[in-house]
Amino acid sequence: MGILMARVGITVPDDRRAGVLAGFQELTGMAALMRQPRDAAAEPAAMFDLAAVLREH
């Protein structure tokens, strides 16, 4: 990660390095999940039922 940051000219302060590294690891994990084949059931719904959204619980 340090090499990537240096390559684009970003300097991360020492006190924030652990948090940036944790975020970087989470992001790379999510990106790996996105690069897998998915079926139609994995896609978000393009429709919703307004009555269900407005229903009181």
Buried (B, 14 or more C-beta within 10 A) or exposed (E): EEEEBEEEEEEBEEEEEEEBEEEBEEEEEEEEEEEEEEEEEEEEEEEEEEEEEEEEE
